[in-house]
Amino acid sequence: MSIRINLDVMMAKRRIGVGELAERIGITPANLSILKNERAKAVRFTTLDAICRELDCQPGDILEWVDDGDRQ
């Protein structure tokens, strides 16, 4: 996969934990952790919308395309 998830960075900038954000956007902490740790295969636009609303950010602040050769 060539999409990097920078959700943990945005959460740290906003000083919000997984449990609190999950409650605010209406998903389980386990499902948010799956997304945050780049184990998700997909994300619903409604979930992405809710995350961006709560973190006051743009989708591009959370999702980043990277060349597979550049992944660490």
Stockholm file with secondary structure:
# STOCKHOLM 1.0

chainA/1-72         MSIRINLDVMMAKRRIGVGELAERIGITPANLSILKNERAKAVRFTTLDAICRELDCQPGDILEWVDDGDRQ
#=GR chainA/1-72 SS CCEEECHHHHHHHHTCCHHHHHHHHTSCHHHHHHHHTTCCSCCCHHHHHHHHHHHTCCHHHHEEECCGGGCC
#=GC SS_cons        CCEEECHHHHHHHHTCCHHHHHHHHTSCHHHHHHHHTTCCSCCCHHHHHHHHHHHTCCHHHHEEECCGGGCC
//
